[in-house]
Amino acid sequence: MSQGKAKLRDEGDYIAMSDSWGVGWRMPKKNGLYYDMYQHPLSGPDVKELLKSYTWPSASSPSIYEGQLEMAQEFLKQDKAVMLGGYSAGPFEKFSWLRGFIDAFTDFAADPGLVKTIMDRIVALKIEYWERSLAKVGDLVDIVFEGDDVAGQDRLLISPKTYRDILKPRHKEIFQAIKKAAPHVKIHFHTCGAIRPLIPDLIEIGVDILNPVQISAAGMDPFELKKEFGSELVFWGGGIDTQNIFSSGTPQEVRDDVRRNIDALAPGGGFVFNTVHNTQADVPPENFMAMWETLQEYGIYDS
């Protein structure tokens, strides 16, 4: 299959495209805000035949790396920290996008060998990207961004055992490659949801910063997280509950939530204030300003 640059397609009520992995995305023309997946190139029972003709994307294209050095240098001139983004979603997410979610979760139980085979190709591409990028700009970079959503609202999406048997070794391989290429960088890892049972595993394999700290998910109380992991982990996020309070609460409820989360996560350092996730279109402007003003008042460390 051909996997060139993504081109937008008109599909009636939708605007659609396919990315370099062959995953199809579309957004409603009317009131659409996001592209959602709707096509998975390796879905179905004939996956092993599909793999024979599947064209993997390339991490060697010079266009991927264009502008990295210049942007890093510009940020340094502005006395800003430099964060370098990763190559695609993590192996768990990307595997699910390629297979489709029903097939992907079935594979974990029915054919773990297939899961490992596909994930290993994803990991190899990600490592190639990091090696090439960090060889070019590693000396200028402070933080690298990786991510893999492996938890939902009230539990993990796979069992701790499955994570440790299949996914953890592959996360570790990526993180080790990053640290080998640039030992000084801090690894910022994004994973939404009720991730608490796996936080010790993430720390063990090299994660320095946890994002987005979804405080509305099960087991993610910010006071408990700080007490248990605050000496080993930076919390980047957790500043305001974007799932509930930010959009539907009153300005005073927003102020109270921001103050509470600063009180929970800031003591002793190791907290980068941010919304738990993206600010949505239904957040009232007065709530956004309540968050901002409370941050300015309370979110300051003594020098």
C-alpha positions in Angstrom: 0.0 0.0 0.0 1.1 3.5 -0.6 1.9 5.7 2.4 3.0 9.1 1.1 2.0 12.4 2.6 -1.5 12.6 4.0 -4.0 14.2 1.7 -7.4 15.3 2.7 -10.4 13.5 1.1 -14.0 14.6 0.9 -16.2 11.7 2.1 -19.6 13.3 2.2 -20.3 14.3 5.7 -16.6 13.9 6.6 -13.2 15.2 5.8 -10.8 12.2 5.9 -7.2 11.3 5.5 -4.8 8.4 5.9 -1.5 8.9 7.8 1.9 7.5 7.0 1.0 4.2 8.8 -2.1 3.7 6.7 -4.5 4.5 9.6 -7.6 6.3 8.4 -8.9 9.4 10.2 -12.0 11.5 9.6 -13.7 14.6 11.1 -17.4 15.6 10.7 -17.7 18.7 8.4 -20.5 20.0 10.7 -19.3 21.0 14.2 -16.2 18.7 13.9 -13.3 19.5 16.3 -11.2 16.3 16.0 -10.2 13.6 13.6 -11.2 10.1 14.8 -9.8 6.8 13.6 -12.1 4.7 11.4 -9.7 2.5 9.3 -7.1 0.1 10.6 -4.7 -1.3 8.0 -3.9 -4.5 9.8 -7.4 -5.4 11.1 -9.1 -8.7 10.5 -8.2 -12.4 10.7 -5.7 -12.3 7.8 -3.2 -10.1 9.6 -0.3 -12.3 8.8 -1.0 -12.0 5.1 -1.6 -8.3 5.4 1.8 -7.9 7.1 3.5 -9.5 4.0 2.4 -6.6 1.8 2.3 -3.8 4.5 4.6 -0.9 3.9 6.1 0.3 7.1 6.7 4.1 7.4 10.3 5.2 7.4 12.1 7.1 10.2 15.0 7.9 7.9 13.4 10.7 5.9 15.3 13.9 6.3 12.1 15.9 6.3 11.2 14.4 9.8 14.2 16.2 11.3 14.1 19.5 9.4 14.1 22.5 11.7 14.9 20.7 14.9 18.3 22.2 15.4 17.1 25.7 14.5 14.1 25.6 16.8 16.2 24.3 19.7 18.8 27.0 19.2 16.0 29.7 19.1 14.5 28.4 22.4 17.8 28.5 24.1 18.3 32.1 23.0 15.0 32.8 24.8 16.3 31.0 27.9 13.6 28.4 27.6 13.7 24.7 28.3 13.8 22.5 25.1 11.5 19.5 24.8 11.8 17.2 21.9 8.7 15.3 20.7 8.7 11.6 19.8 8.0 9.6 16.7 4.4 8.4 16.7 2.3 7.1 19.5 3.7 4.4 21.8 3.9 0.8 20.9 0.6 -0.1 22.7 -1.4 2.7 21.1 0.1 2.3 17.7 -0.4 -1.5 17.7 -4.1 -0.9 18.6 -4.4 1.7 15.9 -3.0 -0.7 13.3 -5.0 -3.7 14.3 -8.2 -2.0 15.5 -9.1 -2.1 19.1 -11.2 -5.3 19.1 -8.5 -7.3 17.3 -5.7 -5.8 19.3 -7.2 -6.7 22.7 -8.0 -10.2 21.4 -4.4 -10.6 20.2 -3.1 -10.0 23.7 -4.9 -13.2 24.8 -4.9 -15.3 21.6 -1.7 -14.5 19.9 0.9 -12.6 22.1 3.6 -13.5 19.6 1.9 -11.4 16.9 1.6 -8.5 19.4 5.3 -8.7 20.1 6.3 -9.0 16.4 4.3 -5.9 15.4 5.4 -3.9 18.5 9.0 -4.7 17.9 8.8 -3.1 14.5 7.2 0.0 16.1 9.9 0.1 18.7 12.6 -0.1 16.1 11.2 2.9 14.2 10.9 4.9 17.4 14.5 4.1 18.5 15.8 5.0 15.0 14.1 8.3 15.3 15.5 9.0 18.8 19.0 8.1 17.7 18.9 10.3 14.7 17.3 13.2 16.5 19.5 13.1 19.6 22.6 12.8 17.5 21.7 16.1 15.9 20.2 18.1 18.8 20.7 16.0 22.0 23.2 18.5 23.5 20.5 21.2 23.4 17.5 19.2 24.6 16.4 19.1 28.3 13.3 16.9 28.0 12.1 14.2 25.6 8.4 13.4 25.1 7.2 9.8 25.0 3.7 8.4 25.6 1.5 5.4 25.6 -2.1 5.4 27.0 -2.4 2.1 28.8 -5.2 3.1 31.3 -8.8 4.1 31.3 -11.1 5.9 33.7 -11.3 3.3 36.4 -8.6 0.7 35.6 -5.7 -0.3 33.4 -6.5 -1.3 29.8 -4.4 -4.5 30.2 -3.4 -6.4 33.3 -0.3 -5.5 35.2 1.1 -8.9 34.3 0.4 -8.4 30.6 2.1 -5.0 30.8 5.1 -6.4 32.5 5.4 -9.4 30.2 4.8 -7.6 26.9 4.9 -3.8 27.0 7.3 -2.9 29.8 10.4 -4.5 28.2 9.7 -2.5 25.0 9.1 0.7 26.9 12.4 0.0 28.7 14.2 -0.5 25.4 13.0 2.8 24.1 14.0 4.7 27.3 17.4 3.0 27.4 18.1 4.1 23.8 17.2 7.7 24.7 19.4 7.7 27.7 22.3 6.2 25.8 22.0 8.8 23.1 21.6 11.7 25.6 22.2 10.7 29.2 21.3 14.1 30.7 17.7 14.3 29.3 14.6 13.8 31.4 12.0 11.4 30.0 8.5 12.9 30.0 5.9 10.1 29.7 2.3 10.7 28.8 -0.3 8.2 29.8 -3.9 9.1 30.7 -6.2 7.4 33.1 -5.9 5.2 36.2 -2.2 4.5 35.8 -1.2 4.3 39.5 -0.6 0.5 39.6 2.1 0.9 37.0 3.8 4.0 38.3 6.5 2.0 40.2 7.3 0.1 36.9 7.6 3.4 35.0 10.0 4.8 37.5 12.0 1.6 37.5 12.5 1.8 33.7 13.5 5.4 33.6 10.5 7.7 33.5 11.3 11.0 35.2 8.1 13.0 34.5 4.5 11.8 34.5 1.8 13.5 32.4 -1.1 14.3 32.4 -1.8 13.2 36.0 -5.5 12.5 35.5 -6.7 13.3 39.0 -10.4 12.4 38.1 -9.4 8.8 37.4 -9.5 5.9 39.9 -6.6 5.9 42.4 -5.2 9.2 41.1 -5.7 11.4 44.2 -3.0 14.0 44.0 -2.1 14.1 47.7 -1.6 10.3 47.7 0.5 10.4 44.4 2.7 13.1 45.9 3.2 11.2 49.1 4.0 7.9 47.4 6.0 9.0 44.4 6.9 12.6 44.8 10.5 11.9 45.7 11.1 10.0 42.5 8.8 11.6 39.9 7.9 15.0 38.6 4.2 15.6 38.0 3.4 17.6 34.9 -0.3 18.3 34.8 -2.9 17.7 37.4 -3.5 21.4 37.8 -7.2 21.5 37.0 -9.8 18.7 36.4 -10.5 19.2 32.7 -13.0 16.3 32.7 -15.5 17.8 35.1 -14.8 21.0 37.0 -13.1 23.1 34.3 -16.1 23.0 31.9 -19.1 22.5 34.2 -18.0 24.0 37.5 -18.3 27.6 38.8 -15.3 29.9 38.8 -15.1 29.5 42.6 -15.0 25.7 42.1 -12.2 26.1 39.6 -10.3 28.3 42.1 -10.8 25.7 44.8 -9.7 22.8 42.6 -6.6 24.7 41.4 -5.6 25.6 44.9 -6.1 22.1 46.2 -4.0 20.6 43.4 -1.2 23.1 44.0 -1.3 22.3 47.7 -1.1 18.6 46.9 1.6 18.5 44.2 3.8 21.6 44.6 5.4 21.1 48.1 9.1 20.3 47.8 9.2 21.0 44.0 8.7 18.5 41.3 5.4 20.0 39.9 4.8 21.6 36.5 1.4 23.1 36.6 -0.8 22.3 33.6 -4.3 21.4 32.9 -4.9 17.6 33.1 -5.6 17.6 29.3 -6.5 19.9 26.5 -8.8 22.8 27.2 -12.1 22.0 25.5 -14.4 24.3 23.5 -17.0 24.3 26.2 -14.8 25.8 29.0 -16.3 29.2 29.9 -13.9 32.0 29.6 -14.5 33.0 33.2 -13.4 29.5 34.3 -10.2 29.8 32.3 -9.4 33.1 33.9 -10.2 31.7 37.4 -7.6 29.0 36.8 -5.1 31.5 35.5 -5.5 34.0 38.3 -5.4 31.3 41.0 -2.2 30.0 39.4 -0.6 33.5 39.5 -1.6 33.9 43.1 -0.7 30.5 44.5 1.6 28.8 42.0 4.8 30.5 42.9 7.8 29.0 44.6 9.7 31.1 47.0 13.2 32.0 45.6 
